[in-house]
Amino acid sequence: MHISFPEDLKKQFHAACALRGLKMSQVVVELIKQWLASEAQSVGELKG
């Protein structure tokens, strides 16, 4: 997957990941999982 976003945001994200000893891809995967779980819950609530 290739995504584009502002360079300053990329630098901030890279620095935050580096401080925690994490790879950016690890964090992105976790964020996507969290977002998908949240979306599934929202859809479930709509179907209610």
Summary of the structure (lengths in Angstrom):
residues: 48
radius of gyration: 14.3
end to end distance: 33.4
largest distance: 41.7
contacts: 82
relative contact order: 0.08
helix: 77%
strand: 0%
